[in-house]
Amino acid sequence: MPESTLSRVAIWDGTRPLGAGRLSWNGDEIIAVEAEAADETPRFAVIPGLIDTHVHLGGYAGPGEQPWGSPWSLVTPDAEKVFHIAAQAQRAMRAGVTTVRDLAGDALQLAVSRVFDDGVQIGPRVRVHGQVGMTAGHGDLFIPPHYPHRPPVADSPDECRKLVRQWARQGAHGIKIYASGGVLSMGDRVGWRNQTDEEIRTVIDEAHALAMPVAAHSHDAASARRALEAGVDSIEHGTGLVPELWPLVTGRDVPVAPTLLINDRLADGTVPVSAEAREKAAAVVAERDANFADAAQAGVRFVLGTDANGVMVRFGEQHAEVRLMARMFGWSAERALVSATSDAADAIGMGDRIGRLRPGFAADFVVVDGRPWEDASHIDVDRIVAVVSRGRLVAGSLPS
């Protein structure tokens, strides 16, 4: 494959601006990032592709909408769902999100991930975490009680260990646990304990033995403490990260996906959900708003994680989440962009391959009209000029 070059552009490498330069790549590998004299200030800039550390690809991707709670996910055959999963991922890719991590995936998401990796279809990098939850826990309560087909659950340490091993055998990249109840699960309460301490420790022990990181859903202080003390690798949502827990997070530099936009929309009624879910979301937002800004200033490591599912947050709205993070945390535009690129890559264990524009790294990058590391308003999907994923132009056109 011949080498490709993008010249006379401003380059931001995932951590800092490099000035005007030239980016060269061959297939899915960056060959060179070099300074280059420019007669005038370049209009266009290049940044690494964004990385969303918390998504759910399994929703309807067709025209129109399937409202939350519709039976689509229950009655649609798996063979058909795979196409929707791929379409959601490709939608994210074309909007400059070149890596996503699905935090409740299964064999279908894993199939799509492999198809993209093998080049059978063009798509972003898809990491998949298999879920280990309990009967009547947050993950289980998305399925109506009398519907016979449901994802596997684990109700003892031994069952937890076995389910982790089954996910490893399927090729999962990591594990997702539920340390608390959640907002959208039916008949659930945010503060309900999910899994015992021994079950959580067993999941983490077995997953780590098999080189799989563990992400923990957590919406209150008690669940966050339990997960952190057990050695979890990331906190998802993190609503209850009260000040006394900050040292537990910063001491191990545990990444936290704040999922701001989705909870705002659930709480204010932008997304129509049940009164129960809206009430729970409002309580989550109130507690989150009381803690998050100070947590960020104390060094809690927030990274881009939207909970995008194609309904409440669409694939392509990650840029709005990054802008919201900048406002809530009092961050500069550059600090916010780091959270969505190089730091997000490190958070999912891929920091040696993606999230930075460096020789030897993957050719995932976005050409934008503006300077998104200087002005957060430029972190905007409408400013995208071109997207290159795995070395291929997948959206727009490269400036000549």
Salt bridges, closest charged atoms under 4 A:
ASP28 OD1 - ARG125 NH2 2.86
ASP28 OD2 - ARG353 NH2 3.32
GLU34 OE1 - ARG22 NH2 2.94
GLU36 OE2 - ARG22 NH1 2.76
GLU65 OE2 - ARG314 NH2 2.26
ASP117 OD1 - ARG390 NH2 2.90
ASP140 OD1 - ARG150 NE 3.17
ASP188 OD2 - HIS138 ND1 3.42
ASP197 OD1 - ARG226 NE 2.67
ASP205 OD2 - ARG161 NH1 3.02
GLU206 OE1 - ARG161 NH1 2.58
GLU206 OE2 - ARG165 NE 2.81
GLU229 OE2 - ARG225 NH1 3.42
ASP233 OD2 - HIS208 NE2 2.63
GLU236 OE1 - HIS54 ND1 2.85
GLU236 OE2 - ARG101 NH2 3.44
ASP253 OD2 - ARG301 NH1 3.65
ASP264 OD1 - ARG288 NH2 2.70
GLU276 OE2 - ARG189 NH1 2.95
ASP289 OD1 - ARG288 NH2 2.91
ASP307 OD1 - HIS54 NE2 3.08
ASP307 OD1 - HIS56 NE2 2.95
GLU317 OE1 - ARG265 NH1 2.87
ASP343 OD1 - ARG301 NH2 2.81
ASP346 OD2 - ARG356 NH2 2.98
ASP364 OD2 - ARG125 NE 2.69
ASP369 OD2 - ARG43 NH2 2.72
ASP375 OD2 - HIS378 NE2 3.51
